[in-house]
Amino acid sequence: MPIVGVAQTEQIYFYPVGLYINYDIARIYYFPKSKYILIFTHQNWMRSASGGDTMHGFLLLKLTSPFTGRGKYKAFDFNEPWLSKFNEEYKKGIDEHANWTENPKEVTLRIAGVPVGVKSDNLAVFDTKHQKRTVIVSIDPIREDDSVAAEEIRVDFVKKEERWEIEWAGGRWRCQAGRGQLDWVPKLCR
């Protein structure tokens, strides 16, 4: 069963003829009102079961506890080179009242490196009990990287006046086999 890094889950259903050995996660959908997470798996033919069988599958999970705390993520320093470009664009966007800076989902996608206008189904939104706070987590399988298998980015927002602002951001990673940790940890892959 896949590790859902943001929360504790309970398995509700799995496609019985899918093979769940040596698989990749193809897509993740989160349904906040029902608290269901639908995960589609993809089995690469290079890692097929005996006899060369490949069977894609899907799992339905139910969120049973809130998201993982900040301590399980590596805090981002927005002055680091890879985030400095985002930081410049974000400050400029706020000054120019750009629409994307007023949408926490769009801001999270930008931090995750998703280009403007590209939609992602891999966002989980966790509204806190406090109306002026929200947490958004982006979980993306990385397909073209020889060391990182998946990246999870968490961004905490606080509402100041009428604008959502970044309060904190961090990430954690799962590595490809032989390139570091296989579970979600706040440490970069080798």
DRENDO-1510 file (C-alpha; in Angstrom, 1 decimal, always signed):
<recs>
REC; n; res; u; v; w
REC; 1; MET; +0.0; +0.0; +0.0 .
REC; 2; PRO; +1.4; +3.5; -0.8 .
REC; 3; ILE; +2.5; +5.7; +2.0 .
REC; 4; VAL; +0.3; +8.7; +2.1 .
REC; 5; GLY; +2.7; +11.2; +3.6 .
REC; 6; VAL; +0.3; +13.9; +4.6 .
REC; 7; ALA; -2.0; +11.8; +6.9 .
REC; 8; GLN; -3.1; +8.5; +8.4 .
REC; 9; THR; -5.5; +6.6; +6.2 .
REC; 10; GLU; -7.6; +3.5; +6.2 .
REC; 11; GLN; -7.9; +1.3; +3.0 .
REC; 12; ILE; -11.5; +1.2; +1.8 .
REC; 13; TYR; -11.1; -0.7; -1.5 .
REC; 14; PHE; -8.5; -1.9; -3.9 .
REC; 15; TYR; -8.9; -3.2; -7.4 .
REC; 16; PRO; -8.6; -6.9; -7.0 .
REC; 17; VAL; -6.9; -7.8; -10.2 .
REC; 18; GLY; -4.2; -5.1; -10.0 .
REC; 19; LEU; -0.7; -6.1; -9.1 .
REC; 20; TYR; +0.6; -4.0; -6.3 .
REC; 21; ILE; +4.3; -5.0; -6.4 .
REC; 22; ASN; +7.0; -2.7; -7.9 .
REC; 23; TYR; +4.4; +0.0; -8.9 .
REC; 24; ASP; +4.5; +3.7; -9.5 .
REC; 25; ILE; +1.8; +6.1; -8.4 .
REC; 26; ALA; +0.3; +7.4; -11.6 .
REC; 27; ARG; -2.4; +9.8; -10.2 .
REC; 28; ILE; -3.7; +10.9; -6.8 .
REC; 29; TYR; -7.1; +12.5; -6.3 .
REC; 30; TYR; -8.2; +14.0; -3.0 .
REC; 31; PHE; -11.9; +14.7; -2.3 .
REC; 32; PRO; -12.0; +17.0; +0.8 .
REC; 33; LYS; -15.7; +16.8; +1.6 .
REC; 34; SER; -15.7; +13.0; +1.8 .
REC; 35; LYS; -12.1; +12.8; +2.9 .
REC; 36; TYR; -11.4; +10.0; +0.3 .
REC; 37; ILE; -8.1; +9.6; -1.5 .
REC; 38; LEU; -8.2; +7.8; -4.9 .
REC; 39; ILE; -4.8; +6.5; -6.0 .
REC; 40; PHE; -4.2; +5.0; -9.5 .
REC; 41; THR; -1.1; +2.8; -9.8 .
REC; 42; HIS; +1.0; +2.1; -12.9 .
REC; 43; GLN; +3.3; -0.9; -13.2 .
REC; 44; ASN; +6.2; -0.4; -15.5 .
REC; 45; TRP; +6.8; -3.3; -17.8 .
REC; 46; MET; +10.5; -3.2; -16.9 .
REC; 47; ARG; +9.5; -4.2; -13.3 .
REC; 48; SER; +6.7; -6.6; -14.2 .
REC; 49; ALA; +5.7; -9.6; -12.1 .
REC; 50; SER; +6.9; -13.1; -13.1 .
REC; 51; GLY; +5.8; -14.0; -16.6 .
REC; 52; GLY; +6.0; -10.3; -17.7 .
REC; 53; ASP; +2.5; -9.5; -16.3 .
REC; 54; THR; +1.7; -5.8; -15.8 .
REC; 55; MET; -1.6; -4.9; -14.2 .
REC; 56; HIS; -2.4; -1.3; -13.3 .
REC; 57; GLY; -4.6; -0.8; -10.3 .
REC; 58; PHE; -6.3; +1.6; -8.0 .
REC; 59; LEU; -6.9; +2.0; -4.3 .
REC; 60; LEU; -9.5; +4.0; -2.4 .
REC; 61; LEU; -8.4; +5.3; +1.0 .
REC; 62; LYS; -10.2; +7.3; +3.7 .
REC; 63; LEU; -8.4; +10.1; +5.6 .
REC; 64; THR; -8.6; +9.2; +9.3 .
REC; 65; SER; -6.3; +11.8; +10.9 .
REC; 66; PRO; -5.1; +15.3; +10.1 .
REC; 67; PHE; -2.1; +16.2; +8.1 .
REC; 68; THR; +1.5; +15.6; +9.2 .
REC; 69; GLY; +3.1; +18.3; +11.4 .
REC; 70; ARG; +5.9; +20.7; +10.2 .
REC; 71; GLY; +8.5; +18.8; +12.1 .
REC; 72; LYS; +8.4; +16.0; +9.4 .
REC; 73; TYR; +9.4; +18.5; +6.7 .
REC; 74; LYS; +12.6; +20.3; +5.8 .
REC; 75; ALA; +11.8; +24.0; +6.1 .
REC; 76; PHE; +12.5; +26.0; +2.9 .
REC; 77; ASP; +14.8; +29.0; +2.9 .
REC; 78; PHE; +13.4; +31.4; +0.3 .
REC; 79; ASN; +16.8; +32.9; -0.2 .
REC; 80; GLU; +18.2; +29.6; -1.5 .
REC; 81; PRO; +18.9; +29.8; -5.3 .
REC; 82; TRP; +16.2; +27.4; -6.4 .
REC; 83; LEU; +13.5; +29.4; -4.5 .
REC; 84; SER; +14.9; +32.9; -5.1 .
REC; 85; LYS; +13.3; +33.1; -8.5 .
REC; 86; PHE; +9.9; +32.2; -7.0 .
REC; 87; ASN; +10.4; +34.7; -4.2 .
REC; 88; GLU; +11.1; +37.5; -6.7 .
REC; 89; GLU; +8.0; +36.5; -8.8 .
REC; 90; TYR; +5.8; +36.3; -5.7 .
REC; 91; LYS; +6.9; +39.7; -4.4 .
REC; 92; LYS; +6.4; +41.2; -7.8 .
REC; 93; GLY; +3.0; +39.5; -8.1 .
REC; 94; ILE; +1.9; +40.9; -4.8 .
REC; 95; ASP; +3.0; +44.4; -5.8 .
REC; 96; GLU; +1.1; +44.1; -9.1 .
REC; 97; HIS; -2.0; +42.4; -7.5 .
REC; 98; ALA; -1.5; +39.4; -9.8 .
REC; 99; ASN; -4.5; +36.9; -9.4 .
REC; 100; TRP; -2.3; +33.9; -8.8 .
REC; 101; THR; -0.8; +35.4; -5.6 .
REC; 102; GLU; -4.3; +35.5; -4.1 .
REC; 103; ASN; -4.9; +31.8; -4.5 .
REC; 104; PRO; -3.1; +29.5; -2.1 .
REC; 105; LYS; -3.3; +26.5; -4.5 .
REC; 106; GLU; -1.7; +28.5; -7.3 .
REC; 107; VAL; +1.1; +29.7; -5.0 .
REC; 108; THR; +1.7; +26.1; -3.9 .
REC; 109; LEU; +1.9; +24.9; -7.5 .
REC; 110; ARG; +4.4; +27.7; -8.3 .
REC; 111; ILE; +6.7; +26.7; -5.3 .
REC; 112; ALA; +6.4; +23.1; -6.6 .
REC; 113; GLY; +7.7; +24.2; -9.9 .
REC; 114; VAL; +4.5; +23.7; -11.9 .
REC; 115; PRO; +4.3; +26.3; -14.7 .
REC; 116; VAL; +1.5; +28.9; -14.8 .
REC; 117; GLY; -1.7; +27.7; -16.2 .
REC; 118; VAL; -0.9; +24.0; -15.7 .
REC; 119; LYS; -3.4; +22.2; -13.5 .
REC; 120; SER; -2.5; +19.6; -10.9 .
REC; 121; ASP; -4.8; +17.0; -9.4 .
REC; 122; ASN; -2.2; +16.2; -6.7 .
REC; 123; LEU; -3.2; +19.0; -4.2 .
REC; 124; ALA; -4.6; +18.3; -0.7 .
REC; 125; VAL; -6.2; +21.3; +1.1 .
REC; 126; PHE; -6.5; +21.1; +4.8 .
REC; 127; ASP; -8.5; +23.8; +6.4 .
REC; 128; THR; -7.6; +24.3; +10.0 .
REC; 129; LYS; -10.1; +25.1; +12.8 .
REC; 130; HIS; -8.9; +28.7; +12.6 .
REC; 131; GLN; -10.7; +30.4; +9.6 .
REC; 132; LYS; -7.7; +32.5; +8.7 .
REC; 133; ARG; -5.3; +29.5; +8.2 .
REC; 134; THR; -5.0; +26.8; +5.6 .
REC; 135; VAL; -2.5; +24.2; +4.7 .
REC; 136; ILE; -1.9; +22.9; +1.2 .
REC; 137; VAL; +0.2; +19.9; +0.3 .
REC; 138; SER; +1.3; +19.0; -3.2 .
REC; 139; ILE; +2.4; +15.4; -3.8 .
REC; 140; ASP; +3.9; +14.7; -7.1 .
REC; 141; PRO; +5.6; +11.5; -8.5 .
REC; 142; ILE; +8.8; +12.5; -10.2 .
REC; 143; ARG; +9.1; +10.6; -13.5 .
REC; 144; GLU; +12.3; +12.0; -15.0 .
REC; 145; ASP; +14.7; +12.0; -12.1 .
REC; 146; ASP; +17.2; +9.3; -11.4 .
REC; 147; SER; +17.3; +9.9; -7.6 .
REC; 148; VAL; +13.9; +11.4; -6.5 .
REC; 149; ALA; +10.8; +9.2; -6.8 .
REC; 150; ALA; +8.3; +11.7; -5.3 .
REC; 151; GLU; +8.3; +15.1; -3.7 .
REC; 152; GLU; +5.8; +16.5; -1.2 .
REC; 153; ILE; +5.6; +20.2; -0.6 .
REC; 154; ARG; +3.7; +21.7; +2.3 .
REC; 155; VAL; +2.8; +25.4; +2.4 .
REC; 156; ASP; +1.0; +27.0; +5.4 .
REC; 157; PHE; -0.9; +30.2; +4.6 .
REC; 158; VAL; -2.3; +32.8; +6.9 .
REC; 159; LYS; -5.0; +35.3; +5.8 .
REC; 160; LYS; -3.9; +38.9; +6.4 .
REC; 161; GLU; -6.6; +41.5; +5.5 .
REC; 162; GLU; -8.0; +40.0; +2.3 .
REC; 163; ARG; -4.8; +38.2; +1.1 .
REC; 164; TRP; -3.5; +34.7; +1.8 .
REC; 165; GLU; +0.3; +35.0; +2.7 .
REC; 166; ILE; +2.9; +32.2; +3.1 .
REC; 167; GLU; +3.5; +31.6; +6.7 .
REC; 168; TRP; +5.8; +28.6; +6.3 .
REC; 169; ALA; +6.8; +26.1; +3.6 .
REC; 170; GLY; +8.8; +22.9; +3.6 .
REC; 171; GLY; +9.3; +19.7; +1.7 .
REC; 172; ARG; +10.1; +16.0; +2.1 .
REC; 173; TRP; +11.1; +13.4; -0.4 .
REC; 174; ARG; +11.0; +9.7; -1.3 .
REC; 175; CYS; +14.0; +8.4; -3.3 .
REC; 176; GLN; +14.4; +5.9; -6.1 .
REC; 177; ALA; +15.7; +2.5; -4.9 .
REC; 178; GLY; +19.4; +2.7; -4.1 .
REC; 179; ARG; +19.4; +6.5; -3.9 .
REC; 180; GLY; +18.4; +7.0; -0.3 .
REC; 181; GLN; +15.2; +6.7; +1.8 .
REC; 182; LEU; +12.1; +5.0; +0.4 .
REC; 183; ASP; +9.8; +6.6; +3.0 .
REC; 184; TRP; +8.9; +10.2; +3.2 .
REC; 185; VAL; +11.6; +12.1; +5.1 .
REC; 186; PRO; +12.8; +15.7; +5.2 .
REC; 187; LYS; +16.1; +14.8; +3.5 .
REC; 188; LEU; +17.2; +15.2; -0.1 .
REC; 189; CYS; +18.1; +12.1; -2.1 .
REC; 190; ARG; +21.6; +11.2; -3.3 .
</recs>
